[in-house]
Amino acid sequence: MNRKRLDGQIAWISGGASGMGEATAELFAEEGAKVAVVDIQPERGQKVVEAIAAHGGQAIFLECNVAREEAVRQSIEKTAEHFGGLQIVVNCAGVVHVAPLHAYSEQEWDDLMGVNVKSIFFSLKHSLSYLRQNQRSYMVNIGSVGSFIGQAQTPAYITSKHAVLGLSRSIALDYAADGLRCNCVCPGITDTPMLRFHLDTTPDPQATLANRLRRVPMGVALTPIDIARAVLYFSCEDSAGVTGTSLVVDGGYITAAEWETTGQTKFMEPL
Ligand SMILES: NC(=O)c1ccc[n+]([C@@H]2O[C@H](COP(=O)([O-])OP(=O)(O)OC[C@H]3O[C@@H](n4cnc5c(N)ncnc54)[C@H](O)[C@@H]3O)[C@@H](O)[C@H]2O)c1
């Protein structure tokens, strides 16, 4: 019999209504997990839950602003009560703010840090009592290539993604004795609503994307499922022995200081 990778596992996935979080929720359900889709977008979240149910999976939607501690606490508690425990926490919710630093208000800085960084603190704090009940448990945080390098016009975002990596390492150390492994997936250019929002801040979004992809050796944007597969790897025993580290999924983007993809690559052709 073919055992699925996440049979019997229960997962709380923030940002589960869209993009990478949505792909992760669907992949986890396919692999046998019961999934809490946690997000501020109820309509999209419900659709993800319906899609999972239509394929025979189990999921619930929980509306939650992950920048609010009480909301995170409640959504984790509901997840554990509804499904009967919790083994996997995926922090995928994120926002980007495009502006030079001097144009930020204090509120804009704090709001971004609340969603991208403080949410991880809250999710660890309030899931720990459940995670500790398992022999093995998993936290996966979504960083970015911006966890390692800079990017123009997004200083708070880049700071937040560096922090996600640092926080993931700290969590890995402090809770290893509890059986928790904590790792970070660091995506490159991935075709999601967030990418489209970011591109739309430029005068010619398609040209901006084409320009950016010339910096990518594979020559293509990643898809949400590419990232979901990396999250899955860190959320099961395929990655046994791996903690406090990061996996860059970026089509080779940050491998080269200088690069130009000029022609076709085989990655541009469908499989
Ligand atoms: N798309 C890219 O190119 C890219 C690259 C590197 C890293 N990332 C990171 O990947 C993660 C997922 O982003 P995505 O590209 O799938 O974008 P997305 O916009 O499709 O998904 C982000 C989700 O987070 C949710 N969210 C935002 N604020 C929230 C809040 N306060 N509480 C709860 N949920 C909230 C949104 O509603 C949305 O469903 C983010 O952390 C992002 O920073 C994206």
The ligand as a Tripos MOL2 file, in Angstrom:
@<TRIPOS>MOLECULE
LIG
   44    48     1     0     0
SMALL
NO_CHARGES

@<TRIPOS>ATOM
      1 N1          5.6080   35.6780   -5.0890 N.am      1 LIG1
      2 C1          6.9100   35.8160   -4.9600 C.2       1 LIG1
      3 O1          7.6310   36.0570   -5.9450 O.2       1 LIG1
      4 C2          7.5510   35.6410   -3.5990 C.ar      1 LIG1
      5 C3          8.9510   35.5380   -3.5420 C.ar      1 LIG1
      6 C4          9.5570   35.3260   -2.3170 C.ar      1 LIG1
      7 C5          8.7940   35.1830   -1.1810 C.ar      1 LIG1
      8 N2          7.4450   35.2870   -1.2400 N.ar      1 LIG1
      9 C6          6.6930   35.0840    0.0070 C.3       1 LIG1
     10 O2          5.7950   34.0170   -0.1500 O.3       1 LIG1
     11 C7          4.7330   34.1190    0.7880 C.3       1 LIG1
     12 C8          3.4180   33.8710    0.0770 C.3       1 LIG1
     13 O3          3.2050   34.9220   -0.8540 O.3       1 LIG1
     14 P1          2.5260   34.7060   -2.2730 P.3       1 LIG1
     15 O4          3.4980   35.1530   -3.2860 O.co2     1 LIG1
     16 O5          1.9240   33.3560   -2.3450 O.co2     1 LIG1
     17 O6          1.4420   35.8820   -2.1940 O.3       1 LIG1
     18 P2         -0.1470   35.9060   -2.1060 P.3       1 LIG1
     19 O7         -0.4800   37.3540   -1.9860 O.co2     1 LIG1
     20 O8         -0.7480   35.1060   -3.1830 O.co2     1 LIG1
     21 O9         -0.4520   35.1730   -0.7220 O.3       1 LIG1
     22 C9         -0.2590   35.7890    0.5200 C.3       1 LIG1
     23 C10        -1.4470   35.4490    1.4050 C.3       1 LIG1
     24 O10        -1.2020   36.0160    2.6980 O.3       1 LIG1
     25 C11        -2.4500   36.5110    3.1600 C.3       1 LIG1
     26 N3         -2.2550   37.5350    4.1730 N.ar      1 LIG1
     27 C12        -1.7500   38.7800    3.9890 C.ar      1 LIG1
     28 N4         -1.7960   39.4520    5.1510 N.ar      1 LIG1
     29 C13        -2.3380   38.6050    6.0690 C.ar      1 LIG1
     30 C14        -2.6480   38.7300    7.4480 C.ar      1 LIG1
     31 N5         -2.4350   39.8680    8.1120 N.pl3     1 LIG1
     32 N6         -3.1780   37.6530    8.0790 N.ar      1 LIG1
     33 C15        -3.4160   36.5100    7.4120 C.ar      1 LIG1
     34 N7         -3.1490   36.3400    6.1140 N.ar      1 LIG1
     35 C16        -2.6170   37.3810    5.4490 C.ar      1 LIG1
     36 C17        -3.1090   37.0710    1.9030 C.3       1 LIG1
     37 O11        -4.5020   37.2770    2.0930 O.3       1 LIG1
     38 C18        -2.7720   36.0320    0.8830 C.3       1 LIG1
     39 O12        -3.7710   35.0180    0.8310 O.3       1 LIG1
     40 C19         4.8790   35.5000    1.4130 C.3       1 LIG1
     41 O13         5.4790   35.3850    2.6840 O.3       1 LIG1
     42 C20         5.8060   36.2200    0.4620 C.3       1 LIG1
     43 O14         6.5280   37.2420    1.1090 O.3       1 LIG1
     44 C21         6.7990   35.5250   -2.4320 C.ar      1 LIG1
@<TRIPOS>BOND
     1     1     2 1
     2     2     3 2
     3     2     4 1
     4     4     5 ar
     5     4    44 ar
     6     5     6 ar
     7     6     7 ar
     8     7     8 ar
     9     8     9 1
    10     8    44 ar
    11     9    10 1
    12     9    42 1
    13    10    11 1
    14    11    12 1
    15    11    40 1
    16    12    13 1
    17    13    14 1
    18    14    15 2
    19    14    16 1
    20    14    17 1
    21    17    18 1
    22    18    19 2
    23    18    20 1
    24    18    21 1
    25    21    22 1
    26    22    23 1
    27    23    24 1
    28    23    38 1
    29    24    25 1
    30    25    26 1
    31    25    36 1
    32    26    27 ar
    33    26    35 ar
    34    27    28 ar
    35    28    29 ar
    36    29    30 ar
    37    29    35 ar
    38    30    31 1
    39    30    32 ar
    40    32    33 ar
    41    33    34 ar
    42    34    35 ar
    43    36    37 1
    44    36    38 1
    45    38    39 1
    46    40    41 1
    47    40    42 1
    48    42    43 1
@<TRIPOS>SUBSTRUCTURE
     1 LIG1         1 GROUP 0 **** ****
